[in-house]
Amino acid sequence: MTQTMLTLNDGRTMPRLGLGTYQIPDSQVALVVRRGLDTGYGLVDTAAIYGNERGVGEGFRDADAFLTTKLWNDRHHDAEAALDESLSLLGVEAVDLYLIHWPVPAEDAYVEAWQSLIGLRDAGKARSIGVSNFLPEHLDRIIGETGVVPAVNQIELHPRFQQREARAYHADKGIVTQSWSPLGQGGALLKTPEIVKIAEKHGRSAAQVVLAWHLAHGLSVIPKAADAAHMADNFAATELTLDDQDMAAIDALDDADGRIGPDPRAM
């Protein structure tokens, strides 16, 4: 199975399907990352706040793959030192993508953080830079004040919370939308009758159906998986093509109140 790639607005490419590592302990994540790379995942996503960068780096060592980490909320004034700490833990000289994890508008330091990330990209410590959980109002501000458009915005996105306004904004600006919690949480989404029906129709798992929906919409997606069977099942979504009827049925599941994570305005 081959990975399809997305072209970023800085000219670099990024695998469309990646492996998320949120809540995978540092002591276990190296094995998980190696397993993911062996399965065919070409992107590994971590963050300083996950507390597993050392293990991710151990599993990632010498891999020909794409590595993402993120700047936590208390380091907006100190992004260069924060990235240096992450690079040391990961055991690499540069990451492929460095994201501001949350805008934290109450602190009003995300523009300063973005200016620092631009410098870190220019210094070669982050090959591409972007943000996570930024709303259009936050993006307007950092773009307006620096002239630099993020390559990626990683946001909560799944069939119950489809973020159409954000996706349209990103498309207009040339920003790749990357979905976190793409399968929802707790398994409830995968038991939705509409999704189960489509899975049965194609002889596929519900998770593959949901991930194929993300991919068909041109999104990047980073499902978390720790065991080999789950990883392989998710990765097989790259070989599933949904028809227009399938896509319409899943599109109809959108819910304005479907957010399961924090609201960026309240962070």
C-alpha positions in Angstrom: 0.0 0.0 0.0 1.4 3.4 -1.0 0.9 6.6 0.9 -0.7 9.5 -1.0 0.9 12.9 -0.3 -0.3 16.4 0.2 1.6 19.4 -1.1 2.0 22.1 1.5 2.0 25.8 0.8 5.7 26.0 1.3 6.3 23.4 -1.5 7.1 20.5 0.7 5.0 17.3 0.8 3.4 15.5 3.7 1.7 12.0 3.9 -2.0 12.3 4.0 -2.4 9.5 6.7 -0.4 9.6 9.9 -0.1 7.8 13.2 -1.2 9.7 16.3 0.5 9.0 19.6 -1.7 11.0 22.1 -2.0 9.1 25.5 0.5 6.4 24.5 3.0 6.2 27.4 6.7 7.1 26.7 7.6 3.6 27.9 5.4 2.0 25.2 5.5 4.4 22.3 8.8 3.4 20.7 7.4 -0.1 19.9 4.1 1.5 18.6 6.0 3.9 16.3 8.2 1.1 14.9 5.1 -1.0 14.3 3.4 1.9 12.6 6.4 2.6 10.3 6.5 -1.1 9.4 2.8 -1.0 8.6 3.4 1.8 6.1 2.6 5.0 8.0 4.8 7.8 6.7 3.9 10.4 9.4 4.2 10.3 13.2 2.5 12.9 15.3 3.5 13.8 18.9 3.6 16.9 21.1 5.6 18.2 24.1 2.5 17.8 26.3 2.1 14.1 25.5 5.2 13.4 27.5 6.4 10.7 25.0 8.8 12.5 22.7 11.8 10.5 23.9 10.0 7.2 23.1 8.7 8.5 19.8 12.3 9.5 18.9 13.6 6.1 19.8 11.0 4.4 17.6 11.5 6.9 14.8 15.3 6.7 14.8 16.8 6.6 11.2 13.3 6.4 9.7 12.5 7.9 6.4 9.3 9.5 7.5 7.6 12.8 8.5 7.7 13.9 12.1 5.5 16.4 13.8 5.6 17.9 17.3 3.9 20.8 19.0 4.6 23.8 21.2 2.7 23.7 24.5 0.6 26.6 25.9 3.1 27.7 28.6 5.9 28.2 26.1 4.6 30.8 23.7 7.2 33.3 25.0 9.9 30.7 24.8 9.4 28.7 21.6 13.0 28.3 20.6 14.1 26.8 23.9 10.9 24.6 23.8 11.7 23.3 20.4 15.4 22.7 21.4 14.1 20.5 24.3 11.8 18.6 21.9 14.6 18.0 19.4 16.9 16.7 22.2 14.2 14.3 23.4 13.4 13.2 19.9 17.0 12.8 19.0 16.8 14.7 15.7 18.2 18.0 14.4 14.9 19.2 13.0 11.3 18.2 12.8 9.3 18.1 9.6 6.4 20.1 11.1 6.2 22.2 14.3 2.8 23.4 15.4 1.5 25.9 18.0 -0.7 23.5 19.9 -3.4 26.0 21.0 -3.8 29.7 20.5 -4.6 30.4 24.1 -6.2 33.8 23.3 -6.5 34.7 27.0 -2.7 34.9 27.1 -2.5 36.8 23.8 1.0 35.5 23.0 0.2 33.4 19.9 1.4 36.0 17.5 4.8 36.2 19.3 4.9 32.4 19.2 4.2 32.4 15.5 6.9 34.9 14.9 9.3 32.6 16.7 8.2 29.6 14.6 9.0 31.6 11.5 12.5 32.1 12.8 12.9 28.5 13.7 11.8 27.5 10.2 14.4 29.9 8.7 17.0 28.5 11.0 16.3 24.9 9.7 15.0 23.5 13.0 11.5 23.0 11.7 11.2 22.3 8.0 7.5 23.4 7.9 5.4 25.3 10.5 1.8 25.4 11.3 -0.8 25.6 14.1 -3.3 23.5 15.8 -6.8 24.4 17.1 -6.7 27.9 15.6 -9.9 29.5 14.5 -10.2 31.8 11.5 -9.9 34.8 13.7 -6.6 33.6 15.1 -5.3 32.8 11.6 -6.3 36.2 10.3 -4.3 37.8 13.0 -1.1 35.8 12.6 -1.2 36.1 8.8 -2.0 39.8 9.0 0.8 40.6 11.4 3.5 38.4 9.9 2.5 37.7 6.3 3.3 34.0 6.7 0.4 31.5 6.2 0.6 28.3 8.3 1.2 25.1 6.3 -1.2 23.1 8.4 -4.0 23.6 10.9 -4.6 20.5 13.0 -8.2 20.6 14.4 -10.8 18.4 15.9 -12.7 17.0 13.0 -14.9 13.9 12.6 -18.3 13.2 11.1 -20.2 14.6 14.1 -18.1 17.8 14.0 -17.2 18.5 10.4 -15.8 22.1 10.7 -17.0 23.1 7.3 -16.4 26.9 7.9 -12.8 26.2 9.0 -12.2 23.8 6.1 -13.4 26.4 3.6 -11.2 29.1 5.2 -8.2 26.8 5.0 -8.8 25.9 1.4 -9.0 29.6 0.5 -5.7 30.3 2.3 -3.9 27.1 1.0 -3.7 25.6 4.5 -3.9 21.8 4.9 -6.6 20.7 7.3 -5.4 17.9 9.5 -8.0 16.0 11.6 -7.4 15.0 15.2 -9.8 12.6 16.9 -10.9 11.6 13.4 -12.8 8.6 14.8 -14.5 10.5 17.6 -14.0 9.2 21.1 -15.2 6.2 23.0 -16.3 4.2 20.0 -19.8 5.7 19.8 -19.3 7.2 16.3 -18.3 3.8 14.9 -21.6 2.4 16.1 -23.7 5.0 14.2 -26.2 3.1 12.1 -25.4 5.1 8.9 -21.7 4.3 9.2 -22.3 0.6 10.1 -24.5 0.3 7.1 -21.8 1.7 4.8 -19.2 -0.6 6.4 -21.4 -3.6 5.8 -22.0 -2.6 2.2 -18.3 -2.5 1.5 -17.3 -5.4 3.7 -15.0 -3.0 5.6 -14.7 -1.8 9.2 -16.5 1.3 10.5 -13.1 2.9 11.2 -12.0 2.4 7.6 -15.2 4.0 6.4 -14.7 7.1 8.6 -11.1 7.5 7.7 -11.9 7.1 4.0 -14.5 9.9 4.4 -11.7 12.2 5.7 -9.3 11.2 2.9 -12.0 11.7 0.3 -12.5 15.3 1.6 -8.8 16.0 1.0 -8.0 16.0 4.7 -4.9 14.8 6.4 -5.8 12.4 9.3 -3.8 11.1 12.3 -5.8 8.3 14.0 -4.2 6.8 17.1 -3.6 3.1 17.3 -1.3 1.0 19.5 -1.8 -2.6 18.4 -0.9 -4.1 15.1 -4.4 -5.2 14.0 -5.9 -1.7 14.7 -3.0 0.0 12.9 -3.4 -2.2 9.8 -7.2 -1.8 9.8 -6.9 2.0 9.9 -4.2 2.0 7.2 -6.4 -0.1 4.9 -8.7 2.9 4.6 -6.3 4.2 1.9 -7.7 1.5 -0.3 -11.4 2.2 0.2 -13.3 4.4 -2.1 -16.7 5.7 -0.9 -19.4 6.6 -3.5 -21.4 9.8 -3.6 -24.3 8.2 -1.6 -21.9 7.1 1.1 -20.3 10.5 1.4 -23.7 12.2 1.5 -24.9 9.9 4.3 -21.8 10.7 6.4 -21.9 14.4 5.6 -25.4 14.5 7.0 -24.2 13.4 10.4 -22.7 16.9 11.1 -23.8 18.4 14.4 -23.1 22.0 15.5 -22.8 20.7 19.1 -20.6 17.8 18.2 -17.4 19.1 19.6 -15.8 16.7 22.1 -12.6 18.5 22.9 -12.0 22.0 24.3 -13.2 25.1 22.6 -10.2 27.1 21.4 -11.9 30.3 22.5 -12.0 29.1 26.1 -8.4 27.8 26.4 
